[in-house]
């Protein structure tokens, strides 16, 4: 039996690394690229957006076929879930004042995610491991160019492009390194230095890159039983290089939750944990308070606060079905004058309420409440911690209609139910001695 490194890939039998895994990785890559990658917000590269959509469709259909064995019950439940989604989104479209064609695109994405979750993926943990592995590649590449290019200037830019993702609707020139790393933002780092380039990797801005990196860091700490410090160190470095207050808070929260939820094997370790927890909690609270205070004291913090106010005023005009998907003008009308040159938005819940009202917000809230109720009832503290921190990121980052957000909310609603995936069934049929051997060697055996 050959061994596979747990640093980049899941330790599976070679025969199991088949076309199915390829299609799973392809779909997960689509989730990442859809999360405001700069290629999808550049007019000259519009073909990449079409390519991502095509890859998403192919990976779902081909992945379902590659699964080979799918029970009639699971297939029926998938069809039922898709039908309910079509009806719900269809009602939203009928009552939407603008009848935006983007709603149809969102429906197609949701249907693809449902098929992936119910017929293609092995487990949520396996998907998040594959997600983290892809993000690790992006993190290593971006850290290389950020350190040697953006910071130390040893490597020179190779070109530029114009992105449409700006705060004033005007195209912005962005420096490029071989088309795989981009300098989209700079910032004054706590007032101690001049302008410092933020690591935005392949994304439109630092908050997006930070959320991609920090979600992977969260998954590595709270979704995996065996901790890989090398993977965690790279992901943490990537988060820190974005110079994002939100990312810093996620790192602190994730590390704290991992320590709290980890069972100590010895009585001494348990006693030490009881002693250290109050101190660590106090130190964490002080650091988080400092970071929040620093953020609110900047123009960026003031804009984030104003986003809540502007979003609420816009939503209250049409509370039930909203002002129409894409009706951003109604939000700009309520923005404060001091931010007239930066009309970008950074608040997912308010954007959902403004565009679709309570009707559109209901599925998000239902997923959250049912998921947390199940996690508490079944004492799944690690998963509750993962989704709780993700929700905090979601609230202060504008990403309500990205595929990654859709996927995680759907997982929140169904994760932890009494079901065994085809992947888990295959693994559970292996001899107990093999599973113990896998655990000893650090190879994933498929059990949750």
N, C-alpha and C positions, 0 to 999 in steps of 0.2 A: 504493500500500500504506500503510495507516494504521499509525501507531506507537502503542504502548500503554506506559504508565508501568510500569517494573519495580519501583516502590516498593510498590504494593499488589497488582498482578496480574501473572500470567505474560504475557510478551509473545507472544501467539498471534495468528494471523490471525483476523480478526473472525468468519469463518465457522466457526472451530474452537471459539469460545466459545459452545457450544450447550447443549442440555439436558444432555448428558453432564457438562459442567463443573459445572452447577448441582447435579446429583445427587452428584457427587464432593464438592463443598463441603458439601452437606447431611450426607453420611456422616461427613466429617471433623469437622463440628460436633458430631455425636453422640458421637464419640470424646472430644472435649473436655468436653462437658457430663457425660458419664458419669464423668469423673475427679473425683468428689466435689464437683460443683457444689452449692451450698447449696440450690438449688431442689429437688434430688432427695432432700434430707434434711430436708424440712419437711413435716409431716403435712398442713398446710392446702393445700399445693401438690402433692398426690400426682398430680394430673392431668398435670403436666409430665413426670413419669417415664413415664407411659403414652404421652404425645406423642412423647417421645424414642425410645421403642421402635418406635412406628409409623413415625416418620421414618426410622429406621435401615432397617426392612424395605422401605419404599417406595423409598428411595434406592438400595438394592442391586438390587432387582428392576428398577426403572425404568432404573437405570444400565446394567445388563446388556443390556436391550432397546435402549437408546439407542446402545450400542456398535455395533450393526448387524452388523459383520463380526467374527465370532469363529470361529477354526478348530475343526474337529472334534477335533483333537488336544488343543487347550487346554481345550475343554469336557469332554472325556473325563478329562483330568488333574484338572480341578476336581471332577468327580463322584467320582473315585477318592479324592482328598484328603478330601472331605466324608464318604465312606463310612468311611474309616479313622478319622476324628475321631469319628464316631458310635460306632464299635466301642470305641475307646479310652475315651471318656467313659462309655459304657454299662457297661464293666467297672468303672470307678471307682464309678459309681452302685450297682452290685450289691454291691460290697464296702464301701460307705460305711455305717457303723453307724447314721447318722441318716436316711439316704435323703432328704436335703434337696431340696425342689423347686427351690431356687436352682441346683442343678447343671444342671437342664434349661434354665434361663435362660442359664447360662454356655455350654451347648452351642449354643443358638441364636445367641448372640453370636459364638462361634467360627466357626460355619458362615457367618454373614453376612460376617465378615472374610475368610474363605477365598474366597468368591465375589467380594468386592470386589478382593482382591489379584490374582486370576487372570483375572477377566473385566471388571472395571470400571476400575481405575486405569490410568493411562498408564505411570507408573514410580514407584519409591519416592521419587526426588528430587522429582518433580512433586507427589506427595502431601504431602511434608514442606514444600514451598514453599507449598502451599495452607493447610496447617496453620499455618505461620508467619504467613501473611497474616491468618487469622482471629484468632490470638493477638495480633497487633499491634493489632487493633481493641479487643480486651479490655484490652490493656496501656494504650493511650492513654486510654480511658475511666476505668480504675482509677487511673492516675496523676493525672488531672485531679481526681477526687474525693478521692484520698488527700492531694494537696498542698493544695488549697483548702478541703477539708472536714475531713478527719481531723487534718491537721497545723496549718494556719493558721486554721481555724475560720471562714473567710469564708462557707462554705456550710453550712447547717444540715441535719441529718437530716430525712427526710420521713416516716419510719415505722419499724417494726420487725417482726420475725417471730421465731418460736421454732424453733430447729433441734434435731434429735435427734442430731446428731453431737457428742457430748460425751464426756469421759473418765469420767463417773460415771453414765451412762445417764439423767440428768435433763435435761429440755428447758432450753435456754439462750436467753435473750433476745438478739437480735442487731439492732443498729442498721442501718437501710437508707437509702440515698439513691436515691430514685426506682425502687427495685426492681432496679437494675442495678449497684450497688456496696454492699458490706456490710462492717461493722467486726466481725470475729469474734474478733480477738486483739490484745493489746497486750503490750509487752515492755520490760524495762529494757535500754537499748542500751549494752552494755559497761560498765554501772554509771555512765555519765557523766551521764545524764539521768533524769528521772522516767519514768513509764510512757509509752511511745510506741506509737501505733497502727500495726500492721503492715498492709501492703497485701495483703489476701487476695482482692481483686477480687470474683469471683462464686463463690468456693470456700469450703469449710468451715473451712479453716485455712491458715496461711502455708506450711507444707511442700508442700501440694498446689498452691497458686498458684505457689510457687517452682519446682516441678518442671515445671509447664506452661510457664512463662516460660523456664526454663533449657533445656528440651528444644528449644524453638523457637530459642533463641540458639545452641545446639549445632548444630542443623540449618542455620541460616543461615551459620555459620562453616565447617562441615565437609561439608555436603551440596551446597553451591552453589559453582560454579566462580568466578562473578563476585561479589565481595563488595560488599554495599550497606551502607555505614557508617550511613546514616540508620536503616535497619531494625535494625541491630545496636545502635545507641545507645539506641533506644527499648526494646528487649528487655532490654538490660543495666540500664537505669534501673528497669525493672519488677522485675527480679530483686533489685536492691539494695534496693528499697523494701519487699520482703517481710521484710527483716532476718532472713534465713535463712542460717546458717553453711554449710549444704549448697549453697545457691544461690551464695554467694560463691566457694566452692571450685570449683564447676562453671564459673563465669565465668573464673577464673584458668586452670583446666585447658584449657578450650576455646580461649582466646586463645593459650596456649602451644602447643597442638597445631597450631593453624592456622599459627603462625609456623614451627614445625618442619617441617611437611609442605608448606609453600609453597616451590616452587623459585625460586631467585633467577636473574634473567635475565642479570646481569652478574657478572663475576669478582670485582669489588669488593664487590658485594652478598653474594656467597657467602663471601668472606673475613670481611666484617663479621659475618655470621651465625655463623661459627665462633668469632669472638671473643666475641660477645654471648651465645651460648647457655649457656656455663658460668655466667656471671654471672646471667643470667635464671633459669636452673634453680636456682641457690643462693638467689636472692631469693624465688622461688616456693616453694621448700621451707620457707624460714623463715616466710613468711606463712601457708602451709597448716598448719605446725606450731603457729603461734600461734592460728589459728582453731580447730584441733582441741583444743588445750589449753584455750582459753576455753570451748568447748562441753562438754568433759568435766568442767570445774569447776563446771558449773551443775547444777541438779536435772534439767533436760531431758537433759543428757548422762548423768547417772547412771541415768535411766530407760531410755535407749537401750541402755546396757550391760546393765542388768537384763533387758531384753527378750530378749537373746541367751540368757541363762542360763535364764530362765523358759521360753522357747520350746524350748530343748534338752531340758529336764527333761520337758516335756509330750510332745514328739515321741518320746522314747525309750520311752515307755510303749506306743506302737503304731507301730513304725518302718516297717512295710511299707505299710499302707493308711491310717495316721493315725487320729485320734480321731473323725473325722466332720466334714464341712463345717459350719462355724458353731458348732462346739463350743468356744466361747471360755472357758467355765468352767474347762476343764482347764488353760488358760494362766494364768488368774487365781489358781488354786490354788498356783502356783509363784512368783508375784510376791512381791517383798520387801515387808515391812511398811511401810517408809518411804513407799511410793507408794500407800497404801491409798485416797487420795482422787483418784488419777489412774491408772486401770487401762487407759488407751489403749495401743495397740501400735504400733510403728514399725519393723517388720522383716519385709519381704516373704518372703525365703527361709524363715525359721523358721515363718511363718504357713502357707506352702505345705506344709511338712513336718508341721506339727501337724495340719492339716486332711486332708491326703491322703497323707502319708507319702512314701516313696521313689518309689512308683508315680506320684504326681502331680508330684513334683519332676523326674522323668526327662525329660519333654518340654522343660522350661525348660533343663536342663543340656545336653540334646542340641542344642537350637537354638543355645545359646551356643558349644559346642565346634565344631560343624560350621561355624558362621558364621565364627568366628575362624580356624579352619584354612584356610578358603577365602580369607579376606582376606589372610592371611599368604602363602599360596601364590601368589595373584595380585597381591600387593603393593598391595592397596587400603588404604593406610594411613589415609586420611581416614575411610573408613567404619569401619575398625577402631577409630579414635579415638572416633568418634561413639558406637558401640555400647558401647565400654568405659566411657566416662563415664556413659552411660545406666545401665549395670549397677551402677555405684557408687551412683548415685541410687536405683536400685531396691532395693538392699540395705538402705538406711537410711530408706526411705519405705514406708509400708504401702499398696501398690497392686498386689498380685499378680493380682487378679481384675478389674481395670479394662480396658476395651476398648482403651485406648491401649497398655497393657502387652502385651496379647495381640497387637495389631497389630505392635508393634516386635519381639517375639520371633519371630513368624512371618516378618517381614522378615529378621531375623537369619539364619534358617534357609535362606531362599531368595534373599536379595539377592546379586547378583554372579554368578548362574548364567548360562550361555550362552543367553540368550534375548533377543528383540527384541520389544518391545510394539507394538501396533497404532499407538500414538502415535509411536513412534520410526520405524516403517516409513514413515509418511506424511511425517514430517519429512525422512527420509533421501532421499526421492524428489525433493526440491526441488533446483534447480540449485545448484552449488557456490558460485556468485557470491552467491546469496541468503543462504546460510548464513554466508558471510563477512561480508555486510552486516549480518546480525543480530548477529553477534559484535561487530562494530565499534560498532554502536549500543547494545550492551548488552541486546539482545532475545534471549530464550531461543530457540534453534533446535531444541530437542528432543534433541540429542545429549548423551550422558552424558560 
